[in-house]
Amino acid sequence: MAEVIFFIAAIGALSGAIGVVALRNPFYSVLALVGHLLSLSALFLLLRAEFLAAAQVIVYAGAVTVLYVFVVSYVGDGTVPLGPGGARLRNVAMLFVGMLFVELCIALLGSGLKAIDGEGAPYVPGFGTPESIGEALLTKFLLPFELASLLLLVAAVGAVMLARRRSGGRTLDDTPYVPGQYITPRSLFSGTMAEAIGHLRAPAEESKPAAKAAEPETVPPASSPGATGDEASRGTRNAQHKEA
């Protein structure tokens, strides 16, 4: 039964890996990647590495795949061509494929075929459990473990710096106010985040001229050409009393 599960998982892993690079639709490529990762978790279960199998499903087939889906949704469906690759890149790709083929042949002809007929390595109690993996990471492999965490920190800081450099270091609060640009909220699932929140608040020095322009102008009452200032004011008061 273990042999049948092994061949099914191996075929699924190979098919998923080929589908990732062969499918043109990026969403289908992500689904093929999920199938590949699930097949690898089945292979880990056959090796009695339950923790690695669970981490493969939770971390890679779960969180990382969701990140890939988010990136694909943000970038697009890939309908816009990226441009010609060129003969140089094609030659480099063929060189790497040839090197990988030679490595696989050496592995199969050297010890791979002999290991198929054998029973394999003996099972050690406690192998693959969270306790044994944690003890190995914090004792024997402590330096590589700390270097990996430092590498993740550098990658996170680099991503933030690249994002700030691309946006010029400006945030939503630093966005200049453009009168009449964002007046009413957009409909659901449409527009940008700035348009979704509605009207942007204008600065004080720009809102004052707009308020003055919106005020109605008062027209003084008409007076005779020869009337003085006192007579004009007296006529204005009389007109107000009549209206009252």
DOSE-659494 format. One record per residue: residue in three letters; x, y, z of N, C-alpha, C in turn. Coordinates in nm, 4 decimals. Layout:
% residues N
PT    aa        n_x        n_y        n_z       ca_x       ca_y       ca_z        c_x        c_y        c_z
PT   ALA          X          Y          Z          X          Y          Z          X          Y          Z
...
***
This chain:
% residues 244
PT    aa        n_x        n_y        n_z       ca_x       ca_y       ca_z        c_x        c_y        c_z
PT   MET     0.0818    -0.1211     0.0000     0.0000     0.0000     0.0000     0.0853     0.1262     0.0000
PT   ALA     0.1981     0.1201     0.0716     0.2870     0.2362     0.0761     0.3463     0.2657    -0.0609
PT   GLU     0.3741     0.1583    -0.1384     0.4294     0.1796    -0.2723     0.3286     0.2488    -0.3631
PT   VAL     0.2022     0.2104    -0.3527     0.0986     0.2734    -0.4360     0.0845     0.4215    -0.4013
PT   ILE     0.0837     0.4524    -0.2716     0.0733     0.5930    -0.2296     0.1961     0.6715    -0.2749
PT   PHE     0.3135     0.6062    -0.2699     0.4352     0.6748    -0.3137     0.4281     0.7111    -0.4612
PT   PHE     0.3874     0.6174    -0.5455     0.3831     0.6466    -0.6889     0.2743     0.7495    -0.7214
PT   ILE     0.1625     0.7432    -0.6516     0.0577     0.8438    -0.6752     0.1068     0.9828    -0.6348
PT   ALA     0.1722     0.9917    -0.5180     0.2238     1.1211    -0.4731     0.3369     1.1705    -0.5625
PT   ALA     0.4213     1.0786    -0.6100     0.5310     1.1196    -0.6976     0.4783     1.1706    -0.8314
PT   ILE     0.3800     1.1006    -0.8879     0.3216     1.1466    -1.0144     0.2511     1.2811    -0.9948
PT   GLY     0.1816     1.2968    -0.8818     0.1166     1.4251    -0.8543     0.2157     1.5384    -0.8368
PT   ALA     0.3287     1.5111    -0.7709     0.4301     1.6151    -0.7525     0.4930     1.6556    -0.8852
PT   LEU     0.5247     1.5568    -0.9690     0.5828     1.5888    -1.0998     0.4828     1.6613    -1.1898
PT   SER     0.3584     1.6161    -1.1890     0.2568     1.6814    -1.2726     0.2317     1.8251    -1.2271
PT   GLY     0.2274     1.8461    -1.0954     0.2081     1.9820    -1.0457     0.3241     2.0731    -1.0788
PT   ALA     0.4473     2.0214    -1.0685     0.5641     2.1033    -1.1014     0.5663     2.1401    -1.2493
PT   ILE     0.5303     2.0445    -1.3352     0.5254     2.0750    -1.4790     0.4131     2.1736    -1.5097
PT   GLY     0.2992     2.1582    -1.4410     0.1883     2.2498    -1.4644     0.2180     2.3925    -1.4229
PT   VAL     0.3012     2.4115    -1.3202     0.3352     2.5473    -1.2755     0.4055     2.6248    -1.3855
PT   VAL     0.4961     2.5598    -1.4566     0.5737     2.6297    -1.5597     0.5117     2.6176    -1.6981
PT   ALA     0.4186     2.5240    -1.7173     0.3624     2.5030    -1.8508     0.2326     2.5792    -1.8730
PT   LEU     0.1525     2.5978    -1.7695     0.0245     2.6662    -1.7860     0.0459     2.8159    -1.8042
PT   ARG    -0.0313     2.8752    -1.8946    -0.0176     3.0178    -1.9233    -0.1027     3.1039    -1.8298
PT   ASN    -0.2116     3.0490    -1.7795    -0.2948     3.1237    -1.6857    -0.2312     3.1188    -1.5466
PT   PRO    -0.2021     3.2332    -1.4850    -0.1342     3.2294    -1.3543    -0.2181     3.1670    -1.2442
PT   PHE    -0.3505     3.1799    -1.2504    -0.4343     3.1175    -1.1484    -0.4263     2.9654    -1.1572
PT   TYR    -0.4245     2.9109    -1.2780    -0.4081     2.7667    -1.2935    -0.2693     2.7222    -1.2467
PT   SER    -0.1697     2.8078    -1.2664    -0.0358     2.7750    -1.2172    -0.0334     2.7669    -1.0651
PT   VAL    -0.1066     2.8564    -0.9989    -0.1139     2.8520    -0.8527    -0.1845     2.7250    -0.8064
PT   LEU    -0.2911     2.6848    -0.8764    -0.3591     2.5600    -0.8411    -0.2681     2.4392    -0.8615
PT   ALA    -0.1893     2.4408    -0.9684    -0.0932     2.3327    -0.9893     0.0123     2.3307    -0.8793
PT   LEU     0.0510     2.4493    -0.8312     0.1465     2.4554    -0.7206     0.0870     2.3969    -0.5928
PT   VAL    -0.0412     2.4212    -0.5692    -0.1075     2.3627    -0.4522    -0.1063     2.2104    -0.4605
PT   GLY    -0.1380     2.1547    -0.5777    -0.1324     2.0099    -0.5948     0.0072     1.9543    -0.5746
PT   HIS     0.1077     2.0272    -0.6217     0.2461     1.9840    -0.6027     0.2837     1.9816    -0.4547
PT   LEU     0.2453     2.0844    -0.3808     0.2792     2.0907    -0.2386     0.2053     1.9845    -0.1577
PT   LEU     0.0812     1.9570    -0.1919     0.0077     1.8513    -0.1225     0.0691     1.7141    -0.1493
PT   SER     0.1161     1.6927    -0.2703     0.1831     1.5658    -0.3009     0.3131     1.5523    -0.2225
PT   LEU     0.3852     1.6622    -0.2064     0.5072     1.6572    -0.1255     0.4766     1.6271     0.0208
PT   SER     0.3667     1.6804     0.0714     0.3295     1.6491     0.2100     0.2965     1.5011     0.2260
PT   ALA     0.2373     1.4398     0.1236     0.2123     1.2956     0.1294     0.3432     1.2169     0.1315
PT   LEU     0.4422     1.2635     0.0570     0.5730     1.1978     0.0605     0.6383     1.2126     0.1977
PT   PHE     0.6216     1.3270     0.2619     0.6747     1.3438     0.3977     0.6062     1.2501     0.4965
PT   LEU     0.4773     1.2274     0.4770     0.4071     1.1339     0.5647     0.4600     0.9920     0.5477
PT   LEU     0.4925     0.9551     0.4249     0.5504     0.8224     0.4032     0.6864     0.8091     0.4698
PT   LEU     0.7590     0.9194     0.4833     0.8884     0.9181     0.5517     0.8747     0.9334     0.7029
PT   ARG     0.7505     0.9328     0.7535     0.7203     0.9454     0.8962     0.7673     1.0796     0.9521
PT   ALA     0.7603     1.1809     0.8707     0.7916     1.3174     0.9142     0.6603     1.3948     0.9203
PT   GLU     0.5857     1.3704     1.0271     0.4522     1.4305     1.0376     0.4575     1.5823     1.0517
PT   PHE     0.5562     1.6321     1.1239     0.5652     1.7773     1.1433     0.5951     1.8484     1.0115
PT   LEU     0.6861     1.7931     0.9333     0.7173     1.8541     0.8039     0.5975     1.8478     0.7095
PT   ALA     0.5218     1.7396     0.7156     0.4023     1.7299     0.6311     0.2988     1.8347     0.6702
PT   ALA     0.2780     1.8530     0.8017     0.1824     1.9548     0.8464     0.2306     2.0951     0.8128
PT   ALA     0.3606     2.1211     0.8302     0.4145     2.2527     0.7946     0.4058     2.2776     0.6450
PT   GLN     0.4233     2.1732     0.5657     0.4114     2.1877     0.4202     0.2706     2.2310     0.3811
PT   VAL     0.1699     2.1753     0.4469     0.0314     2.2095     0.4134    -0.0061     2.3467     0.4682
PT   ILE     0.0300     2.3735     0.5944    -0.0136     2.4982     0.6585     0.0621     2.6186     0.6036
PT   VAL     0.1944     2.6066     0.5952     0.2757     2.7224     0.5572     0.2758     2.7421     0.4062
PT   TYR     0.3120     2.6384     0.3313     0.3295     2.6550     0.1873     0.1970     2.6463     0.1121
PT   ALA     0.1245     2.5361     0.1303    -0.0021     2.5212     0.0574    -0.1098     2.6152     0.1090
PT   GLY    -0.0915     2.6731     0.2272    -0.1891     2.7659     0.2820    -0.1487     2.9101     0.2662
PT   ALA    -0.0550     2.9563     0.3518    -0.0211     3.0985     0.3570     0.0520     3.1457     0.2321
PT   VAL     0.1535     3.0724     0.1886     0.2317     3.1171     0.0733     0.1477     3.1156    -0.0540
PT   THR     0.0618     3.0173    -0.0686    -0.0239     3.0128    -0.1870    -0.1238     3.1284    -0.1878
PT   VAL    -0.1767     3.1638    -0.0710    -0.2652     3.2811    -0.0634    -0.1891     3.4070    -0.1031
PT   LEU    -0.0630     3.4169    -0.0627     0.0188     3.5308    -0.1044     0.0374     3.5328    -0.2555
PT   TYR     0.0597     3.4177    -0.3167     0.0728     3.4113    -0.4621    -0.0561     3.4544    -0.5309
PT   VAL    -0.1697     3.4107    -0.4774    -0.2984     3.4505    -0.5360    -0.3172     3.6016    -0.5258
PT   PHE    -0.2771     3.6604    -0.4129    -0.2882     3.8052    -0.3962    -0.1988     3.8785    -0.4963
PT   VAL    -0.0777     3.8288    -0.5156     0.0134     3.8930    -0.6110    -0.0400     3.8818    -0.7530
PT   VAL    -0.0930     3.7650    -0.7885    -0.1494     3.7470    -0.9225    -0.2695     3.8384    -0.9424
PT   SER    -0.3537     3.8524    -0.8400    -0.4688     3.9413    -0.8511    -0.4262     4.0867    -0.8614
PT   TYR    -0.3173     4.1238    -0.7956    -0.2703     4.2617    -0.7992    -0.2048     4.2949    -0.9325
PT   VAL    -0.1249     4.2018    -0.9843    -0.0530     4.2280    -1.1090    -0.1457     4.2179    -1.2282
PT   GLY    -0.2313     4.1162    -1.2322    -0.3201     4.0971    -1.3455    -0.3170     3.9533    -1.3915
PT   ASP    -0.3921     3.9292    -1.4984    -0.4036     3.7929    -1.5498    -0.2963     3.7572    -1.6497
PT   GLY    -0.2019     3.8467    -1.6740    -0.0927     3.8149    -1.7642    -0.1272     3.8229    -1.9107
PT   THR    -0.2313     3.8979    -1.9472    -0.2648     3.9104    -2.0884    -0.1684     4.0021    -2.1623
PT   VAL    -0.1055     4.0966    -2.0897    -0.0101     4.1872    -2.1520     0.1222     4.1145    -2.1684
PT   PRO     0.1772     4.1078    -2.2891     0.3037     4.0370    -2.3081     0.4172     4.1087    -2.2365
PT   LEU     0.5086     4.0309    -2.1811     0.6220     4.0862    -2.1086     0.7378     4.1219    -2.1989
PT   GLY     0.7318     4.0855    -2.3249     0.8404     4.1164    -2.4165     0.9172     3.9912    -2.4543
PT   PRO     0.9936     3.9988    -2.5609     1.0689     3.8810    -2.6053     1.1797     3.8456    -2.5074
PT   GLY     1.1977     3.7150    -2.4891     1.3016     3.6693    -2.3986     1.4404     3.6755    -2.4584
PT   GLY     1.4503     3.6484    -2.5875     1.5806     3.6537    -2.6503     1.6456     3.5170    -2.6571
PT   ALA     1.7365     3.5026    -2.7524     1.8056     3.3749    -2.7703     1.9048     3.3484    -2.6580
PT   ARG     1.9575     3.4551    -2.5962     2.0559     3.4351    -2.4902     1.9928     3.3669    -2.3695
PT   LEU     1.8744     3.4130    -2.3283     1.8070     3.3505    -2.2147     1.7657     3.2073    -2.2461
PT   ARG     1.7276     3.1824    -2.3712     1.6896     3.0471    -2.4094     1.8098     2.9529    -2.4006
PT   ASN     1.9253     3.0001    -2.4421     2.0456     2.9165    -2.4349     2.0859     2.8891    -2.2899
PT   VAL     2.0718     2.9903    -2.2040     2.1039     2.9700    -2.0623     2.0076     2.8698    -1.9989
PT   ALA     1.8796     2.8776    -2.0358     1.7813     2.7832    -1.9826     1.8122     2.6405    -2.0276
PT   MET     1.8484     2.6234    -2.1531     1.8842     2.4903    -2.2014     2.0086     2.4372    -2.1311
PT   LEU     2.1020     2.5260    -2.0980     2.2222     2.4832    -2.0266     2.1872     2.4317    -1.8872
PT   PHE     2.1008     2.5025    -1.8166     2.0606     2.4582    -1.6832     1.9810     2.3284    -1.6896
PT   VAL     1.8978     2.3120    -1.7901     1.8224     2.1873    -1.8049     1.9171     2.0704    -1.8294
PT   GLY     2.0193     2.0908    -1.9117     2.1171     1.9853    -1.9361     2.1948     1.9481    -1.8107
PT   MET     2.2325     2.0484    -1.7318     2.3033     2.0205    -1.6067     2.2150     1.9433    -1.5089
PT   LEU     2.0880     1.9790    -1.5019     1.9963     1.9065    -1.4137     1.9761     1.7626    -1.4600
PT   PHE     1.9696     1.7415    -1.5910     1.9535     1.6054    -1.6434     2.0758     1.5195    -1.6113
PT   VAL     2.1943     1.5760    -1.6248     2.3166     1.5015    -1.5922     2.3205     1.4675    -1.4430
PT   GLU     2.2780     1.5608    -1.3583     2.2760     1.5343    -1.2144     2.1787     1.4228    -1.1793
PT   LEU     2.0616     1.4222    -1.2421     1.9650     1.3154    -1.2162     2.0172     1.1803    -1.2637
PT   CYS     2.0841     1.1776    -1.3770     2.1405     1.0511    -1.4269     2.2476     0.9970    -1.3323
PT   ILE     2.3317     1.0873    -1.2804     2.4348     1.0433    -1.1862     2.3722     0.9888    -1.0580
PT   ALA     2.2658     1.0555    -1.0101     2.2006     1.0099    -0.8868     2.1323     0.8754    -0.9062
PT   LEU     2.0685     0.8550    -1.0224     1.9985     0.7285    -1.0457     2.0949     0.6142    -1.0721
PT   LEU     2.1952     0.6386    -1.1541     2.2890     0.5321    -1.1885     2.3881     0.5037    -1.0764
PT   GLY     2.4074     0.5997    -0.9867     2.5037     0.5795    -0.8790     2.4460     0.4972    -0.7651
PT   SER     2.3560     0.5557    -0.6893     2.3005     0.4869    -0.5728     2.1487     0.4817    -0.5728
PT   GLY     2.0849     0.5525    -0.6640     1.9391     0.5556    -0.6641     1.8771     0.4217    -0.6985
PT   LEU     1.9290     0.3540    -0.8011     1.8736     0.2247    -0.8408     1.9003     0.1169    -0.7360
PT   LYS     2.0127     0.1264    -0.6678     2.0424     0.0273    -0.5644     1.9533     0.0463    -0.4421
PT   ALA     1.9161     0.1695    -0.4138     1.8337     0.1946    -0.2952     1.6908     0.1468    -0.3128
PT   ILE     1.6473     0.1259    -0.4379     1.5098     0.0801    -0.4597     1.4916    -0.0627    -0.4092
PT   ASP     1.5922    -0.1471    -0.4301     1.5819    -0.2857    -0.3865     1.6043    -0.3017    -0.2365
PT   GLY     1.6650    -0.2039    -0.1710     1.6927    -0.2152    -0.0286     1.5735    -0.1724     0.0556
PT   GLU     1.5882    -0.1880     0.1845     1.4835    -0.1512     0.2785     1.4904    -0.0050     0.3207
PT   GLY     1.5977     0.0630     0.2838     1.6110     0.2026     0.3215     1.6693     0.2185     0.4605
PT   ALA     1.6721     0.3412     0.5059     1.7278     0.3701     0.6383     1.6330     0.3215     0.7468
PT   PRO     1.6863     0.2750     0.8578     1.5986     0.2272     0.9666     1.5246     0.3438     1.0318
PT   TYR     1.4091     0.3129     1.0861     1.3274     0.4154     1.1513     1.3784     0.4395     1.2924
PT   VAL     1.4004     0.5655     1.3236     1.4465     0.6048     1.4570     1.3278     0.6618     1.5333
PT   PRO     1.2954     0.6111     1.6506     1.1813     0.6659     1.7268     1.2017     0.8142     1.7586
PT   GLY     1.0981     0.8910     1.7374     1.1060     1.0346     1.7622     1.1502     1.1168     1.6437
PT   PHE     1.1822     1.0521     1.5321     1.2271     1.1264     1.4146     1.1092     1.2005     1.3512
PT   GLY     1.1287     1.3277     1.3229     1.0248     1.4067     1.2578     0.9228     1.4670     1.3506
PT   THR     0.9368     1.4475     1.4811     0.8425     1.5066     1.5759     0.8817     1.6520     1.6041
PT   PRO     0.7875     1.7353     1.6487     0.8233     1.8745     1.6811     0.9316     1.8859     1.7877
PT   GLU     0.9339     1.7928     1.8822     1.0361     1.7982     1.9875     1.1756     1.7775     1.9309
PT   SER     1.1909     1.6768     1.8452     1.3231     1.6495     1.7881     1.3667     1.7601     1.6926
PT   ILE     1.2738     1.8152     1.6156     1.3099     1.9231     1.5232     1.3488     2.0491     1.6000
PT   GLY     1.2730     2.0840     1.7047     1.3088     2.2011     1.7844     1.4424     2.1854     1.8541
PT   GLU     1.4695     2.0664     1.9056     1.5990     2.0423     1.9706     1.7134     2.0524     1.8709
PT   ALA     1.6935     2.0009     1.7487     1.7992     2.0089     1.6479     1.8225     2.1528     1.6017
PT   LEU     1.7151     2.2308     1.5887     1.7304     2.3691     1.5431     1.7988     2.4570     1.6465
PT   LEU     1.7760     2.4303     1.7751     1.8301     2.5163     1.8803     1.9605     2.4644     1.9395
PT   THR     2.0105     2.3512     1.8939     2.1381     2.2988     1.9442     2.2381     2.2783     1.8302
PT   LYS     2.2106     2.1853     1.7434     2.3061     2.1510     1.6384     2.3052     2.2514     1.5245
PT   PHE     2.1879     2.3007     1.4887     2.1754     2.3932     1.3754     2.1330     2.5327     1.4226
PT   LEU     2.1893     2.5774     1.5342     2.1501     2.7081     1.5884     2.1967     2.8227     1.4987
PT   LEU     2.3204     2.8164     1.4509     2.3724     2.9249     1.3663     2.2969     2.9366     1.2339
PT   PRO     2.2731     2.8272     1.1601     2.1908     2.8423     1.0382     2.0488     2.8908     1.0665
PT   PHE     1.9932     2.8517     1.1800     1.8579     2.8965     1.2154     1.8549     3.0476     1.2386
PT   GLU     1.9543     3.1014     1.3101     1.9599     3.2459     1.3332     1.9902     3.3217     1.2044
PT   LEU     2.0741     3.2661     1.1187     2.1023     3.3317     0.9909     1.9785     3.3358     0.9021
PT   ALA     1.8965     3.2311     0.9083     1.7723     3.2312     0.8301     1.6757     3.3385     0.8799
PT   SER     1.6669     3.3563     1.0125     1.5809     3.4624     1.0655     1.6334     3.6000     1.0279
PT   LEU     1.7662     3.6172     1.0274     1.8235     3.7448     0.9842     1.7966     3.7703     0.8365
PT   LEU     1.8006     3.6649     0.7567     1.7709     3.6796     0.6143     1.6264     3.7223     0.5917
PT   LEU     1.5347     3.6670     0.6690     1.3947     3.7084     0.6583     1.3767     3.8542     0.6992
PT   LEU     1.4502     3.8986     0.8017     1.4417     4.0386     0.8432     1.4942     4.1316     0.7346
PT   VAL     1.6045     4.0949     0.6720     1.6591     4.1768     0.5631     1.5620     4.1825     0.4458
PT   ALA     1.4967     4.0707     0.4148     1.3992     4.0695     0.3052     1.2799     4.1592     0.3363
PT   ALA     1.2327     4.1577     0.4621     1.1190     4.2430     0.4989     1.1559     4.3908     0.4914
PT   VAL     1.2743     4.4273     0.5437     1.3175     4.5675     0.5376     1.3397     4.6108     0.3930
PT   GLY     1.3965     4.5234     0.3117     1.4162     4.5566     0.1707     1.2864     4.5775     0.0960
PT   ALA     1.1852     4.4968     0.1269     1.0553     4.5151     0.0616     0.9930     4.6491     0.0984
PT   VAL     1.0061     4.6893     0.2263     0.9522     4.8196     0.2683     1.0271     4.9335     0.2006
PT   MET     1.1588     4.9246     0.1922     1.2369     5.0303     0.1289     1.2062     5.0414    -0.0195
PT   LEU     1.1894     4.9286    -0.0871     1.1552     4.9329    -0.2292     1.0174     4.9934    -0.2509
PT   ALA     0.9228     4.9612    -0.1625     0.7887     5.0188    -0.1761     0.7903     5.1690    -0.1536
PT   ARG     0.8685     5.2172    -0.0562     0.8765     5.3611    -0.0317     0.9486     5.4324    -0.1442
PT   ARG     1.0503     5.3692    -0.2004     1.1212     5.4317    -0.3119     1.0331     5.4391    -0.4353
PT   ARG     0.9492     5.3386    -0.4553     0.8612     5.3405    -0.5717     0.7542     5.4477    -0.5591
PT   SER     0.7039     5.4698    -0.4363     0.6022     5.5731    -0.4149     0.6610     5.7086    -0.3832
PT   GLY     0.7935     5.7217    -0.3823     0.8555     5.8494    -0.3513     0.8513     5.8848    -0.2046
PT   GLY     0.8242     5.7874    -0.1161     0.8170     5.8140     0.0260     0.6936     5.8883     0.0700
PT   ARG     0.5907     5.8943    -0.0140     0.4690     5.9679     0.0183     0.3602     5.8725     0.0637
PT   THR     0.2828     5.9171     0.1611     0.1712     5.8398     0.2125     0.0408     5.9049     0.1705
PT   LEU    -0.0720     5.8514     0.2211    -0.2023     5.9074     0.1857    -0.2215     6.0464     0.2446
PT   ASP    -0.1584     6.0740     0.3619    -0.1704     6.2065     0.4227    -0.0935     6.3122     0.3450
PT   ASP     0.0125     6.2703     0.2724     0.0918     6.3655     0.1954     0.0371     6.3890     0.0560
PT   THR    -0.0728     6.3234     0.0208    -0.1284     6.3391    -0.1130    -0.1877     6.4785    -0.1293
PT   PRO    -0.1499     6.5536    -0.2331    -0.2053     6.6886    -0.2502    -0.3538     6.6838    -0.2802
PT   TYR    -0.4233     6.7830    -0.2286    -0.5680     6.7907    -0.2485    -0.5975     6.8523    -0.3845
PT   VAL    -0.6809     6.7860    -0.4605    -0.7249     6.8352    -0.5906    -0.8738     6.8603    -0.5818
PT   PRO    -0.9186     6.9868    -0.5890    -1.0625     7.0149    -0.5754    -1.1432     6.9460    -0.6839
PT   GLY    -1.2508     6.8797    -0.6389    -1.3412     6.8164    -0.7334    -1.2982     6.6807    -0.7818
PT   GLN    -1.1857     6.6276    -0.7291    -1.1395     6.4978    -0.7795    -1.2103     6.3827    -0.7097
PT   TYR    -1.2139     6.3859    -0.5748    -1.2811     6.2817    -0.4993    -1.3988     6.3471    -0.4254
PT   ILE    -1.5133     6.3459    -0.4860    -1.6287     6.4136    -0.4288    -1.7238     6.3137    -0.3653
PT   THR    -1.7626     6.2117    -0.4374    -1.8594     6.1145    -0.3882    -1.7951     5.9774    -0.3821
PT   PRO    -1.8374     5.8927    -0.2894    -1.7833     5.7567    -0.2823    -1.8200     5.6759    -0.4061
PT   ARG    -1.7268     5.5892    -0.4432    -1.7524     5.5003    -0.5550    -1.8389     5.3845    -0.5088
PT   SER    -1.8909     5.3095    -0.6060    -1.9714     5.1928    -0.5742    -1.8847     5.0823    -0.5159
PT   LEU    -1.9498     4.9782    -0.4660    -1.8798     4.8697    -0.3992    -1.7919     4.7934    -0.4976
PT   PHE    -1.6699     4.7584    -0.4510    -1.5726     4.6814    -0.5300    -1.5332     4.7548    -0.6580
PT   SER    -1.5222     4.8855    -0.6548    -1.4782     4.9621    -0.7709    -1.3987     5.0813    -0.7225
PT   GLY    -1.3030     5.1263    -0.8050    -1.2238     5.2427    -0.7710    -1.1082     5.2091    -0.6792
PT   THR    -1.0366     5.3118    -0.6396    -0.9225     5.2963    -0.5516    -0.9639     5.3168    -0.4070
PT   MET    -0.8673     5.2984    -0.3153    -0.8979     5.3155    -0.1739    -0.9295     5.4612    -0.1414
PT   ALA    -0.8587     5.5553    -0.2057    -0.8861     5.6961    -0.1802    -1.0244     5.7356    -0.2290
PT   GLU    -1.0682     5.6777    -0.3414    -1.2018     5.7069    -0.3910    -1.3088     5.6377    -0.3080
PT   ALA    -1.2734     5.5253    -0.2447    -1.3723     5.4521    -0.1663    -1.4079     5.5245    -0.0371
PT   ILE    -1.3142     5.6006     0.0200    -1.3440     5.6710     0.1442    -1.4153     5.8018     0.1191
PT   GLY    -1.4271     5.8439    -0.0067    -1.5052     5.9625    -0.0380    -1.4213     6.0869    -0.0501
PT   HIS    -1.4778     6.1987    -0.0076    -1.4156     6.3289    -0.0243    -1.2931     6.3420     0.0653
PT   LEU    -1.1797     6.3824     0.0089    -1.0598     6.4064     0.0869    -1.0655     6.5448     0.1498
PT   ARG    -1.0187     6.5555     0.2717    -1.0230     6.6822     0.3436    -0.9195     6.7774     0.2865
PT   ALA    -0.9601     6.9001     0.2561    -0.8708     6.9990     0.1975    -0.7914     7.0692     0.3060
PT   PRO    -0.6698     7.1163     0.2744    -0.5943     7.1955     0.3709    -0.6648     7.3262     0.4026
PT   ALA    -0.6214     7.3920     0.5143    -0.6904     7.5128     0.5599    -0.6728     7.6272     0.4623
PT   GLU    -0.5487     7.6418     0.4077    -0.5262     7.7554     0.3188    -0.5956     7.7394     0.1851
PT   GLU    -0.6306     7.6145     0.1467    -0.6997     7.5949     0.0206    -0.8504     7.5933     0.0375
PT   SER    -0.8984     7.5642     0.1601    -1.0421     7.5606     0.1820    -1.1009     7.6993     0.2017
PT   LYS    -1.0206     7.7964     0.2498    -1.0723     7.9310     0.2712    -1.1131     7.9996     0.1417
PT   PRO    -1.0290     7.9998     0.0356    -1.0763     8.0626    -0.0891    -1.1998     7.9966    -0.1455
PT   ALA    -1.2111     7.8636    -0.1293    -1.3308     7.7968    -0.1802    -1.4546     7.8397    -0.1023
PT   ALA    -1.4385     7.8609     0.0316    -1.5528     7.9049     0.1113    -1.5932     8.0469     0.0767
PT   LYS    -1.4928     8.1307     0.0506    -1.5250     8.2679     0.0125    -1.5950     8.2736    -0.1221
PT   ALA    -1.5527     8.1874    -0.2135    -1.6159     8.1876    -0.3452    -1.7590     8.1381    -0.3386
PT   ALA    -1.7898     8.0536    -0.2383    -1.9253     7.9998    -0.2285    -2.0220     8.0946    -0.1602
PT   GLU    -1.9719     8.1978    -0.0898    -2.0608     8.2912    -0.0217    -2.1344     8.3785    -0.1232
PT   PRO    -2.2650     8.4064    -0.1026    -2.3389     8.4932    -0.1966    -2.2978     8.6380    -0.1794
PT   GLU    -2.2958     8.7078    -0.2876    -2.2587     8.8485    -0.2865    -2.3805     8.9332    -0.2518
PT   THR    -2.3607     9.0327    -0.1643    -2.4676     9.1253    -0.1259    -2.4656     9.2461    -0.2172
PT   VAL    -2.5766     9.2744    -0.2754    -2.5882     9.3879    -0.3673    -2.6494     9.5041    -0.2918
PT   PRO    -2.5835     9.6205    -0.2856    -2.6403     9.7357    -0.2144    -2.7603     9.7900    -0.2886
PT   PRO    -2.8532     9.8490    -0.2169    -2.9707     9.9053    -0.2846    -2.9334    10.0231    -0.3726
PT   ALA    -3.0084    10.0367    -0.4779    -2.9805    10.1442    -0.5736    -3.0166    10.2784    -0.5134
PT   SER    -2.9370    10.3768    -0.5387    -2.9601    10.5130    -0.4897    -2.9473    10.6109    -0.6045
PT   SER    -2.9962    10.7262    -0.5818    -2.9906    10.8274    -0.6870    -2.8490    10.8747    -0.7064
PT   PRO    -2.8153    10.9233    -0.8252    -2.6768    10.9634    -0.8485    -2.6325    11.0779    -0.7610
PT   GLY    -2.7216    11.1659    -0.7249    -2.6799    11.2818    -0.6468    -2.6923    11.2641    -0.4988
PT   ALA    -2.7267    11.1471    -0.4479    -2.7452    11.1254    -0.3048    -2.6123    11.1134    -0.2353
PT   THR    -2.6080    11.1663    -0.1144    -2.4862    11.1576    -0.0334    -2.4829    11.0257     0.0414
PT   GLY    -2.3749    11.0069     0.1232    -2.3630    10.8827     0.1980    -2.4688    10.8691     0.3037
PT   ASP    -2.5045    10.9784     0.3759    -2.6075    10.9702     0.4788    -2.7438    10.9405     0.4188
PT   GLU    -2.7714    11.0046     0.3061    -2.8999    10.9800     0.2420    -2.9101    10.8359     0.1922
PT   ALA    -2.7996    10.7831     0.1398    -2.8013    10.6444     0.0916    -2.8236    10.5467     0.2058
PT   SER    -2.7574    10.5690     0.3200    -2.7782    10.4804     0.4345    -2.9185    10.4937     0.4900
PT   ARG    -2.9741    10.6196     0.4894    -3.1104    10.6400     0.5367    -3.2102    10.5676     0.4471
PT   GLY    -3.1834    10.5728     0.3155    -3.2713    10.5015     0.2226    -3.2644    10.3509     0.2409
PT   THR    -3.1480    10.3008     0.2752    -3.1330    10.1571     0.2991    -3.2118    10.1131     0.4215
PT   ARG    -3.2070    10.1934     0.5323    -3.2825    10.1596     0.6524    -3.4328    10.1643     0.6275
PT   ASN    -3.4767    10.2628     0.5479    -3.6189    10.2715     0.5154    -3.6650    10.1487     0.4370
PT   ALA    -3.5804    10.1041     0.3433    -3.6164     9.9859     0.2647    -3.6249     9.8615     0.3520
PT   GLN    -3.5370     9.8509     0.4519    -3.5419     9.7361     0.5423    -3.6663     9.7393     0.6290
PT   HIS    -3.7086     9.8598     0.6768    -3.8305     9.8698     0.7565    -3.9530     9.8328     0.6752
PT   LYS    -3.9550     9.8713     0.5482    -4.0692     9.8376     0.4638    -4.0789     9.6867     0.4432
PT   GLU    -3.9640     9.6220     0.4252    -3.9658     9.4763     0.4067    -4.0119     9.4062     0.5334
PT   ALA    -3.9758     9.4604     0.6501    -4.0187     9.3993     0.7755    -4.1683     9.4157     0.7971
***
